[in-house]
Structure formats: structure tokens, C-alpha cells
């Protein structure tokens, strides 16, 4: 476990070994999740590149899907 210090500007430095394991670099977004009054977890926020290809491919063309949706609304 590594200890870090909160600066006078309320900033922290994440140790390089932890940054490498998280796969984060300067400019990446992190999500802070509060577990309890005294515990938080940092997670790497997904980037656009991480999300590409995660949706299932559509086998029907867009026009057919839209018409199908419209018929289900009525």
C-alpha cells in the first residue's frame, strides 16, 4: 500500500507504479467512487476508443429498424 499526501491545493500525485497498473497517463479522466466515509476508489473512465466495438452489430438496415420501432409505438 502506498501513502500519498494531499497538497495545499487539494491535489494528489498518483505513484507511477499505480498509474502503470491502471494504464493511465496525463490527461486521462478518472472516476472517484466513494465506498464509505473514509474509503474511495479511483477507476479509469472509459474513453471513446475503449467503447468502440462494444455494441452488438445490427443485422438489419436502419430504415427497417426505424419502421419497426414506429409500428411498435402505435
N, C-alpha and C positions, 0 to 999 in steps of 0.2 A: 504494500500500500504506500502510495506517495502522498506526502503532505504538500499543499500549496498555500500561498499567502495571498490574502485579499489586499490589494493596493489601496492607497488613499482615494483613488478614483473608482473604487469598487470593481476593479478588473482582476482577473486571474490569468496565470500562464499555465497552459496545459503542458506537462512534460513531454518531451519529444518522443519518448518510448510509448506513451499513451496515444499521442497523435498518430504515430505509425500504425499501432494496432487498430485504431479506429478508421484509419485511411482518410484522415482529414488533412487539409492544407489551408494556408492563408486564404481567406475569403469564403470558405465553406460555411454553411449555416449549420448550427447545432440546435437541437430541441432540448429544453430543460424540462424534466418531468419530476415533480415533487412527490416523493414516496411517503414521507412523514414530515413532522415538524423539523427534523434535523437531518433528513436524507434527501438528496436529489440525484438524478441520473442524467447524464448527457448522452444524447443519441445524435448521430449524423442525420441531418434532414435529407430526404431523397431529392436528388437533382432531376432535371428533365431527362438527362441521359440515363439515369437509373430506372426511370419509368417507361422508357421506350420499349415496346415489345411485350409489356406485361398484360395488355388486354387481349382477350381471345380474338382471333381473326374473324371477320364477318364473311360468311359464305354467300349471302345474298347481296344484290346490289342495293345502293342507298335508296333509290326510288321505290323499290319493292318494300323495303323495311319501313319507309315513311308511310306508304299507303296502308300497310298492315297496322301500324300504330294508329293511324286515323280511324280505321274501321273498328279497332278495339275501344276507342273513346266513345263511340256512339252507342 
